[in-house]
Amino acid sequence: MDRGARVKFKPGSKAQANWRVGEDLSGWVLARYRAPQPGLPERVDVRFGSGVTVWGERASEFVELASEHMR
């Protein structure tokens, strides 16, 4: 998933509950990166339409809906 991709949390994601983001909300990937230590999961920063920004969450917690560039 690249910067600008439209995503939402996977159904039943514990991270979704931790960030208090509604199941029906989608967001846009602001950044994608890996931690400097080998073997750690890829991370993403996502801004949701509700105004919540999720920082440094595992990319595996999200599903990609579309690959559109941010406006």
Secondary structure by P-SEA (a helix, b strand, c coil): ccccbbbbcccccaaaaaacccccbbbbbcccccccccccccccccccccccccccccccccccccccccc
